[in-house]
Structures are given as structure tokens and as C-alpha cells.
Amino acid sequence: MRVRIGWRGISPRRRLLLAAVALVVLVGAVAAFVAAGGRSATPRSGTPAQDKPGTVLLVPGYGGGQAALDQLADRIRRGTGQAAEVLTLPGDGTGDLLAQVGVLTAAVERAYEGGAPSVDVIGYSAGGVVARLWVAREGGEHQARRVVTLGAPLHGTRLAAAGGAAVPGACPTACQQLAPGSALLRQLEQQALPTGLPWLSVWTELDEVVTPPDSARLDGAVNVPLQQVCPGDRAAHGDLPTDPEVVALVLRALSTAPMTAPAQCPVSS
């Protein structure tokens, strides 16, 4: 009834014009709604403020084990007050590293959608390579406030190459990608670390998994061979996420202070 009264006295041509305008407005509103629904919450430019720590995302290594990182996540929550999440990787962390990058990308999106002012990423072992790939491929320098890698085979590990050669067909996708000189690592090494992204890389010189251990060295990062700072520390590869000295280095790196190499052993000095 109201519609009929509203149109009363309007010529057919004017009615057609008004209907067309209404249709355009409706289509525009629908398009804007759809666009807003599909818009990413993650920043695509600039860099997160260093004085606003947010969610910490921890990426496990090859095999996807979470126990050690669960302990580190708990120490971060208690030590910094930040939310911390250990990611679950597809294929227990032995599948395509690029698929693992997708898991990290989705976790970053969830963090920002939840209101986090920034994210910090910690990659353990092969998880450090995932973090490096994420920065290189997904614009992570606009989203990560800081990145920490622990015993990361950023240039590959001879163990992966030896495993593939010793038992052909027994080396899963991630194992093949972690062999020195793999196509994926060659592409990654052509991309410099973005300037302005604070990155701490810690490794142990006693590492028998990442060989050589200084495969963890990354140009542009703060590189810390553990025994050069803490000569008496006997941590092996599997000890890195829970070693007290390494945990102290991680907590220091997640602070708001400038990221620098430590001058002395943080706990036992």
C-alpha cells in the first residue's frame, strides 16, 4: 500500500529512472559488502610498531613436534604477557614447505582479525625456513614485528641430502626441499632479507641435525652462535627451544628494546 502511494503522481519515465538509480545503489552496496567481507586484515604496507608487541606464532620443525615449543610458548606467556600459539603443520611438518607457509599465513590473518597490533614469529629448525619463505613470499615484513629462528637450516642441511641418497624414495617433500642447493632454497637465497625487519637467528655449534650448523646464518639478521656467547652451553639441536640461555635470548628478542647481539650469556653470566 505504501509503495503504491509513493509512486502515485510520478510519470512512467520518472519511475523507470528512479528504479534504475535504486538498482545501481543496491548493486554498489552488495559489492561493497562482499569486498569488505573478503578484505585481508593483515597489513600490506609499512611495518608494525616496535613498541606494540602482539601475538607470538611458533612454527615447529620437520616432523611437526610441538612439545618443546609448547614449553617455550608457556614461558613467553609468563615472561612477556603476549599471547602465544604453536601451529599445527600439515603432514607432521614433512610435507611441502610452501603448504606450511599457508598455515602460517592463515594464523597471521587470524591474529590480526582478532585485534592483535602485530605478530612475532618464531621458527624452530625447518620452521625457520617456513618463516623465511613467508617473509619472502607473503610480505611478512609488513606484518611481523620481529622474527626469531632457532637452529634453522636456512641454507639447507647435508643430513637431508644424505637421507635422500641413502634411501631413495624415503625422503618426503620437505626433506628434499631442505637439501642444500634445492630449487626452493636457491630461489630463497636470491631474495635479501627486507631491511628494517628485526631478525634473530640462534644456533648451536653442537648441532648434528643442521649440518653445517652455521646454515642458520642469515645476512641482515642478528646472528648468535650460542657457544660464542655461552661457551659452556652444551645444548644440541633438540635442546634449543627449552635451553635456559636460548629461552632468555628469545624473551630478550621479543621485548621492545632494539634487537642487538648479546654481549654475554644472559642467564649464567
Secondary structure, 3 states (H helix, E strand, C coil): CHHHHHHCCCCHHHHHHHHHHHHHHHHHHHHHHHHHHCCCCCCCCCCCCCCCCCEEEEECCCCCCCHHHHHHHHHHHHHHCCCEEECCCHHHHCCCHHHHHHHHHHHHHHHHHCCCCCEEEEEECHHHHHHHHHHHHHCHHHCEEEEEEECCCCCCCHHHHHHHHHCCCCCCHHHHHCCCCCHHHHHHHCCCCCCCCCEEEEECCCCCCCCCHHHHCCCCCEEEEHHHHCCCCCCCHHHCCCCHHHHHHHHHHCCCCCCCCCCCCCCCC
